[in-house]
Amino acid sequence: MSKKLFEYQDEHMRTDLPANARINPQDMRRARQAVIKLHETGQQGWLDILEDEKYWSLVKQKTAGFKKFKHCLVLGIGGSDLGARAILSAVKPKSGAARLWFAGDTTDPDKIEEVFAAIPWKQTCINVISKSGGTLETMSVFFAAKERLEKAVGKNKANKCIICTTDPEEGELLNYAQLMGWATLPIPKNIGGRFSVLTAVGIFPLSLAGVDIKSLLEGAQAMKNDWLASSGPHMTDRFAAWQLAHDKHKKRNIHVMFAYSAKLDSMIHWWRQIWAESLGKARRRDGRSNEFAPTPVASIGPTDQHSQLQLYQEGPNDKIYTFLTVDIFLSKTKVPKTAVKFQPLAYAAGKDFSSIIKAEAQGSMQALIQARRPVSLIKLPIINEFQLGALIVFFEIATAMAGEFYNINAFDQPGVEESKQRAKQLLTG
């Protein structure tokens, strides 16, 4: 298992930026100290939780009581859902571990019923994730799922098959769980949903699924330590700084994450959420209107070479690009040598598919660079829990740093709250 952190290459991000576009080292240090202070004062906790032995002991203890289940229905939305999906999609869980089902991110009745109809309820536990218990999608699906579970095993037994990941001190879900006698897991009060994947929110279901949690947290800790120990601008800092520089000086406010591995599709959708919800703010901290905000776009290669690359290369030069690639793939599948008989494919005959996808990624990058598009590269040595843990913390730190550069609060979501209230008003008539 590779324990070396992945590479970040950004020499092609300079392109046509003016000399004064870069964030100077002093402002970089000031932003870093601000992010560190958020943790020192307890305002944020997503870095410190990695070393909280008491917290992880509690999570491990509660998880052990649910290891007997062969299936787990995970109900959450946004940060309470995307992170666990991203990791589970990228790694191969151990055989014999629980199968995870997801349904809390939708109110589409057909999709909900499709999942419910497939679940073997007598072998299933439910993990509902909501800090307050007021999340419409998650909680409405939860009560529908609870009813199915009760019909399958009875009300008394069903109560022993439910665990709520929620606020440890207050909230409607915590109160109701205590009333019903359901097990609970704490979401630390100073960790918001989109920064919560490396808490019980993600770790509980991933543990049931057989994911190597120790390596996942080791990778996360390694990235944290690397950032804290760096004397100059760290790769997380540069990733964030390029976003502001191109947004402010060249009006490039669209950030395309181009992943060349199907296993990383869910990961870039998790990044899309943390980047958009954290940085898309109407006002700065000083109350002034915020005219800059990046729009994240998730693209998967090579599929989107045939749907979006034409726009990226010859359309408006209003985007920056990050390629997310993998050096070592597990499969050695090749194009058969007999393909040489088919002239249009002769050049690929005998080549393994890992070589092909790498060539396609490199070709797409070179074409964009030739077109003077700003391109950077995150190059994973391999996809495993260690690298995924490091990647998550990379994006979390970069998001917090970008918040400092933009001078906005990266940890609230007033726009989301407004839409929730409007939906509630419509439903109450």
C-alpha positions as CSV (number, residue, x, y, z in Angstrom):
1,M,0.0,0.0,0.0
2,S,1.4,3.4,-1.1
3,K,1.9,5.7,1.9
4,K,3.4,8.5,-0.1
5,L,1.2,11.5,-0.7
6,F,0.0,12.2,-4.2
7,E,1.5,14.9,-6.5
8,Y,0.0,18.2,-7.4
9,Q,1.4,19.9,-10.5
10,D,0.4,23.4,-11.3
11,E,3.1,24.9,-13.6
12,H,0.5,25.4,-16.4
13,M,-1.8,27.5,-14.2
14,R,0.1,30.7,-14.8
15,T,-0.8,31.0,-18.5
16,D,-1.8,34.6,-19.2
17,L,-2.1,35.8,-15.6
18,P,-0.6,39.3,-15.0
19,A,2.4,39.5,-12.7
20,N,0.3,41.0,-9.9
21,A,-2.3,38.2,-10.0
22,R,-0.6,35.8,-7.5
23,I,-1.4,35.9,-3.8
24,N,1.8,37.1,-2.1
25,P,3.5,34.9,0.5
26,Q,2.4,37.2,3.4
27,D,-1.3,36.9,2.5
28,M,-0.8,33.2,2.1
29,R,0.6,32.9,5.6
30,R,-2.1,35.1,7.0
31,A,-4.8,32.9,5.5
32,R,-3.1,29.8,6.8
33,Q,-3.0,31.2,10.3
34,A,-6.6,32.1,10.1
35,V,-7.6,28.5,9.3
36,I,-5.4,27.2,12.1
37,K,-6.9,29.6,14.5
38,L,-10.4,28.4,13.6
39,H,-9.4,25.1,15.1
40,E,-7.4,26.4,18.0
41,T,-10.4,28.4,19.2
42,G,-12.7,25.4,18.6
43,Q,-14.8,27.2,15.9
44,Q,-13.9,24.3,13.5
45,G,-13.0,20.8,14.3
46,W,-12.6,18.8,11.1
47,L,-8.8,18.7,11.4
48,D,-8.6,18.1,15.2
49,I,-11.1,15.2,15.1
50,L,-8.5,13.0,13.4
51,E,-6.6,12.8,16.6
52,D,-9.5,12.6,19.1
53,E,-8.9,9.1,20.6
54,K,-11.9,9.4,22.9
55,Y,-14.2,10.1,20.0
56,W,-12.9,7.3,17.8
57,S,-13.2,4.9,20.7
58,L,-16.9,5.7,21.1
59,V,-17.5,5.3,17.3
60,K,-15.7,1.9,17.4
61,Q,-17.7,0.8,20.3
62,K,-21.1,1.7,18.8
63,T,-20.1,0.2,15.4
64,A,-19.3,-3.1,17.0
65,G,-22.9,-3.5,18.1
66,F,-24.1,-3.3,14.5
67,K,-21.5,-5.6,12.8
68,K,-24.0,-8.4,12.9
69,F,-26.1,-6.8,10.1
70,K,-25.5,-7.9,6.5
71,H,-27.1,-4.8,5.1
72,C,-27.3,-1.1,6.2
73,L,-29.5,1.5,4.8
74,V,-27.7,4.9,5.0
75,L,-30.0,7.9,5.0
76,G,-28.4,11.3,4.6
77,I,-28.0,14.1,2.0
78,G,-25.2,16.4,0.9
79,G,-22.2,16.0,3.2
80,S,-24.1,13.4,5.2
81,D,-24.2,11.2,2.1
82,L,-21.7,12.1,-0.6
83,G,-18.5,11.4,1.3
84,A,-19.3,7.8,2.3
85,R,-20.5,7.1,-1.3
86,A,-17.3,8.6,-2.7
87,I,-15.0,6.3,-0.6
88,L,-17.2,3.2,-1.1
89,S,-17.3,3.7,-4.8
90,A,-13.5,4.0,-5.0
91,V,-12.3,1.0,-2.9
92,K,-13.1,-2.7,-2.8
93,P,-14.7,-3.6,0.5
94,K,-13.9,-6.8,2.3
95,S,-15.9,-9.9,1.3
96,G,-18.5,-10.8,3.9
97,A,-18.9,-7.1,5.1
98,A,-22.3,-5.4,5.1
99,R,-23.8,-4.0,1.9
100,L,-24.6,-0.4,2.0
101,W,-27.8,1.0,0.5
102,F,-28.4,4.8,0.0
103,A,-31.8,6.5,-0.3
104,G,-31.8,9.6,1.9
105,D,-30.8,12.0,-0.8
106,T,-34.0,12.0,-2.8
107,T,-37.7,12.4,-2.6
108,D,-38.2,10.7,-6.0
109,P,-40.9,8.1,-5.1
110,D,-39.9,5.7,-7.9
111,K,-36.2,5.7,-6.8
112,I,-37.1,5.3,-3.1
113,E,-39.4,2.3,-3.9
114,E,-36.7,0.8,-6.1
115,V,-34.3,0.7,-3.2
116,F,-36.9,-0.3,-0.6
117,A,-38.1,-3.2,-2.8
118,A,-34.5,-4.6,-3.1
119,I,-33.6,-4.4,0.6
120,P,-33.7,-7.6,2.6
121,W,-35.3,-5.9,5.7
122,K,-34.8,-8.8,8.1
123,Q,-31.0,-8.5,7.7
124,T,-30.9,-4.7,7.6
125,C,-30.1,-1.8,10.0
126,I,-30.9,1.8,9.3
127,N,-28.3,4.6,9.9
128,V,-30.1,8.0,9.7
129,I,-27.8,11.0,9.5
130,S,-29.1,14.5,10.3
131,K,-27.6,17.0,12.8
132,S,-30.9,18.6,13.7
133,G,-33.4,16.1,12.4
134,G,-35.0,18.8,10.2
135,T,-33.8,17.6,6.9
136,L,-36.9,17.1,4.8
137,E,-35.5,14.5,2.3
138,T,-33.6,12.4,4.9
139,M,-36.2,12.3,7.6
140,S,-39.2,11.7,5.3
141,V,-37.4,8.7,3.8
142,F,-36.3,7.6,7.2
143,F,-39.9,7.3,8.5
144,A,-40.9,5.4,5.4
145,A,-38.0,3.1,5.8
146,K,-38.7,2.6,9.5
147,E,-42.3,1.5,8.7
148,R,-40.9,-1.1,6.2
149,L,-38.5,-2.4,8.8
150,E,-41.2,-2.6,11.5
151,K,-43.4,-4.6,9.2
152,A,-40.5,-7.0,8.6
153,V,-39.2,-7.6,12.1
154,G,-41.8,-6.0,14.5
155,K,-41.6,-2.6,16.3
156,N,-39.6,-3.8,19.3
157,K,-36.9,-5.4,17.3
158,A,-36.8,-2.6,14.8
159,N,-35.8,-0.2,17.5
160,K,-32.7,-2.2,18.0
161,C,-31.9,-1.9,14.3
162,I,-31.7,1.9,14.1
163,I,-28.8,4.2,14.8
164,C,-29.0,8.0,14.5
165,T,-25.9,10.1,13.7
166,T,-26.8,13.5,15.0
167,D,-26.0,16.4,17.3
168,P,-24.7,15.0,20.7
169,E,-26.5,17.5,22.9
170,E,-29.6,18.9,21.3
171,G,-32.0,18.7,18.4
172,E,-35.3,17.0,17.4
173,L,-33.6,13.8,16.1
174,L,-31.6,13.3,19.3
175,N,-34.7,13.9,21.5
176,Y,-36.8,11.5,19.4
177,A,-34.0,8.8,19.4
178,Q,-33.7,9.0,23.2
179,L,-37.5,8.7,23.5
180,M,-37.6,5.6,21.2
181,G,-34.5,4.0,22.7
182,W,-32.5,4.1,19.4
183,A,-28.7,4.1,19.4
184,T,-26.9,7.4,18.6
185,L,-23.6,8.6,17.3
186,P,-22.3,12.1,17.7
187,I,-21.6,14.6,15.0
188,P,-19.2,17.1,16.7
189,K,-20.9,20.5,17.0
190,N,-18.0,22.4,15.3
191,I,-18.0,20.2,12.2
192,G,-20.5,21.1,9.4
193,G,-22.1,18.4,7.2
194,R,-19.9,18.9,4.1
195,F,-16.7,18.6,6.3
196,S,-18.0,15.6,8.2
197,V,-17.1,12.6,6.1
198,L,-14.2,11.8,8.5
199,T,-16.4,11.6,11.5
200,A,-19.0,9.1,12.5
201,V,-21.1,10.4,9.5
202,G,-18.9,8.5,7.1
203,I,-16.8,6.2,9.3
204,F,-19.7,4.2,10.8
205,P,-21.2,3.0,7.5
206,L,-17.8,2.6,5.9
207,S,-16.7,0.4,8.8
208,L,-19.7,-1.8,8.4
209,A,-18.8,-2.1,4.7
210,G,-15.3,-3.3,5.5
211,V,-13.4,-0.2,4.4
212,D,-9.9,0.1,5.9
213,I,-10.6,2.9,8.3
214,K,-7.2,2.9,9.9
215,S,-5.5,3.6,6.5
216,L,-8.2,6.2,5.6
217,L,-7.5,8.2,8.7
218,E,-3.7,7.7,8.3
219,G,-3.9,9.3,4.9
220,A,-6.0,12.2,6.3
221,Q,-3.5,12.8,9.1
222,A,-0.6,12.6,6.7
223,M,-2.0,15.4,4.6
224,K,-2.8,17.5,7.6
225,N,0.7,17.1,9.0
226,D,2.2,17.8,5.5
227,W,0.3,21.1,5.4
228,L,1.2,22.1,8.9
229,A,4.9,21.3,8.4
230,S,5.3,23.1,5.0
231,S,7.4,26.3,5.2
232,G,6.2,27.7,1.9
233,P,2.9,27.6,0.0
234,H,1.6,24.1,0.3
235,M,-0.2,22.4,-2.6
236,T,-3.6,22.9,-0.9
237,D,-2.8,26.6,-0.6
238,R,-1.8,26.9,-4.2
239,F,-4.9,25.0,-5.4
240,A,-7.1,27.6,-3.6
241,A,-5.0,30.6,-4.6
242,W,-5.1,29.7,-8.4
243,Q,-8.9,29.7,-8.2
244,L,-9.1,33.3,-6.8
245,A,-6.4,34.6,-9.2
246,H,-8.1,33.4,-12.3
247,D,-11.6,34.4,-11.0
248,K,-10.5,37.9,-10.1
249,H,-8.1,38.8,-12.9
250,K,-9.4,36.7,-15.9
251,K,-13.1,36.2,-14.9
252,R,-12.5,32.4,-15.0
253,N,-15.0,31.5,-12.3
254,I,-15.7,27.9,-13.6
255,H,-13.5,25.1,-12.2
256,V,-13.7,21.8,-14.0
257,M,-12.5,18.7,-12.2
258,F,-11.7,16.1,-14.8
259,A,-11.3,12.6,-13.2
260,Y,-9.8,9.8,-15.3
261,S,-11.0,6.9,-13.3
262,A,-14.6,5.7,-13.0
263,K,-13.9,5.0,-9.3
264,L,-13.4,8.7,-8.7
265,D,-16.7,9.8,-10.2
266,S,-18.4,10.1,-6.8
267,M,-15.4,11.7,-5.3
268,I,-15.5,14.7,-7.7
269,H,-19.2,15.1,-6.9
270,W,-18.3,15.3,-3.2
271,W,-15.7,17.9,-4.1
272,R,-18.3,19.8,-6.2
273,Q,-20.6,20.1,-3.2
274,I,-17.9,21.3,-0.7
275,W,-16.5,23.8,-3.2
276,A,-19.9,25.2,-4.3
277,E,-21.7,25.3,-0.9
278,S,-18.6,26.7,0.9
279,L,-17.6,29.4,-1.6
280,G,-20.8,30.4,-3.3
281,K,-21.7,33.3,-1.0
282,A,-23.4,36.6,-1.7
283,R,-21.5,38.7,0.8
284,R,-18.0,38.9,2.2
285,R,-17.3,38.9,5.9
286,D,-17.3,42.7,6.0
287,G,-20.8,42.8,4.6
288,R,-19.9,44.0,1.1
289,S,-21.3,42.3,-1.9
290,N,-19.1,39.4,-3.1
291,E,-18.6,39.6,-6.9
292,F,-16.5,36.5,-7.2
293,A,-17.6,32.9,-6.6
294,P,-16.4,29.7,-8.4
295,T,-18.7,27.3,-10.1
296,P,-17.4,23.7,-9.8
297,V,-18.1,21.2,-12.7
298,A,-17.5,17.5,-12.4
299,S,-16.3,15.7,-15.6
300,I,-15.3,12.1,-16.0
301,G,-12.8,10.9,-18.6
302,P,-12.7,9.7,-21.2
303,T,-16.6,9.9,-21.4
304,D,-16.7,13.7,-21.3
305,Q,-14.0,14.0,-23.9
306,H,-17.0,13.2,-26.2
307,S,-19.5,15.6,-24.6
308,Q,-17.7,18.6,-23.1
309,L,-14.1,18.8,-24.3
310,Q,-15.0,20.6,-27.5
311,L,-16.5,23.4,-25.4
312,Y,-13.5,23.4,-23.0
313,Q,-11.0,23.7,-25.8
314,E,-12.6,26.1,-28.2
315,G,-15.5,27.7,-26.2
316,P,-15.2,30.7,-23.9
317,N,-11.9,30.9,-22.0
318,D,-13.7,31.3,-18.6
319,K,-12.6,28.0,-16.9
320,I,-9.7,26.5,-15.1
321,Y,-9.1,22.7,-15.2
322,T,-7.8,20.2,-12.7
323,F,-7.1,16.7,-13.9
324,L,-7.4,13.9,-11.4
325,T,-5.5,10.8,-12.6
326,V,-4.2,7.5,-11.3
327,D,-0.8,5.9,-11.9
328,I,-1.5,2.3,-11.0
329,F,-4.8,0.5,-11.9
330,L,-5.6,-2.9,-10.4
331,S,-6.8,-4.5,-13.6
332,K,-4.3,-5.6,-16.3
333,T,-7.0,-6.1,-19.0
334,K,-5.7,-5.5,-22.5
335,V,-6.9,-4.9,-26.0
336,P,-6.4,-8.3,-27.8
337,K,-3.5,-8.4,-30.2
338,T,-5.9,-9.8,-32.8
339,A,-7.3,-6.2,-33.0
340,V,-4.3,-5.5,-35.2
341,K,-6.3,-7.0,-38.1
342,F,-8.7,-4.1,-37.8
343,Q,-6.8,-1.2,-39.3
344,P,-8.5,1.7,-37.4
345,L,-7.5,0.1,-34.1
346,A,-4.2,-1.4,-35.0
347,Y,-2.2,1.2,-33.0
348,A,-4.0,0.0,-29.8
349,A,-3.6,-3.7,-30.3
350,G,-1.9,-5.4,-27.4
351,K,-2.1,-2.3,-25.2
352,D,-3.5,-2.5,-21.7
353,F,-6.4,-0.3,-20.9
354,S,-4.5,1.6,-18.2
355,S,-2.1,2.8,-20.8
356,I,-5.0,3.9,-23.0
357,I,-6.8,5.9,-20.3
358,K,-3.5,7.5,-19.3
359,A,-2.8,8.5,-22.9
360,E,-6.3,10.0,-23.2
361,A,-5.8,12.0,-20.0
362,Q,-2.4,13.3,-21.2
363,G,-3.7,14.1,-24.6
364,S,-6.6,16.1,-23.2
365,M,-4.3,18.0,-20.9
366,Q,-1.9,18.8,-23.7
367,A,-4.7,20.0,-26.0
368,L,-6.0,22.4,-23.4
369,I,-2.5,23.7,-22.6
370,Q,-1.9,24.2,-26.3
371,A,-5.2,26.3,-26.3
372,R,-3.8,28.3,-23.4
373,R,-6.2,27.0,-20.9
374,P,-5.0,26.9,-17.3
375,V,-4.5,23.3,-16.3
376,S,-3.3,21.6,-13.1
377,L,-2.9,17.9,-12.2
378,I,-3.6,15.8,-9.1
379,K,-1.8,12.5,-9.7
380,L,-2.7,9.6,-7.3
381,P,-0.1,6.8,-7.2
382,I,-3.0,4.3,-6.7
383,I,-6.6,4.4,-5.4
384,N,-6.7,3.1,-1.8
385,E,-7.9,4.3,1.5
386,F,-4.7,6.1,2.4
387,Q,-4.8,8.2,-0.8
388,L,-8.5,8.9,-0.4
389,G,-8.1,10.1,3.1
390,A,-5.3,12.4,2.0
391,L,-7.4,13.7,-0.9
392,I,-10.4,14.5,1.3
393,V,-8.3,16.6,3.7
394,F,-6.5,18.2,0.7
395,F,-9.9,19.5,-0.6
396,E,-11.1,20.4,2.9
397,I,-8.0,22.6,3.6
398,A,-8.1,24.1,0.1
399,T,-11.8,25.0,0.6
400,A,-11.0,26.7,3.9
401,M,-8.0,28.5,2.4
402,A,-10.1,29.7,-0.5
403,G,-12.7,31.1,1.9
404,E,-9.9,33.2,3.5
405,F,-8.7,34.4,0.0
406,Y,-12.3,35.3,-1.0
407,N,-12.9,36.8,2.5
408,I,-16.1,34.9,2.9
409,N,-17.5,32.5,5.5
410,A,-16.8,29.1,4.0
411,F,-18.8,27.3,6.7
412,D,-22.4,28.5,6.5
413,Q,-25.0,28.0,3.8
414,P,-27.7,30.7,4.0
415,G,-28.9,30.1,0.5
416,V,-29.6,26.4,1.2
417,E,-31.6,27.4,4.4
418,E,-33.8,29.7,2.4
419,S,-34.7,27.1,-0.1
420,K,-35.6,24.7,2.7
421,Q,-38.0,27.2,4.2
422,R,-39.7,27.9,0.9
423,A,-40.3,24.2,0.3
424,K,-41.7,23.9,3.9
425,Q,-44.1,26.8,3.2
426,L,-45.3,25.2,0.0
427,L,-46.0,21.8,1.7
428,T,-47.8,23.4,4.6
429,G,-50.1,25.2,2.2
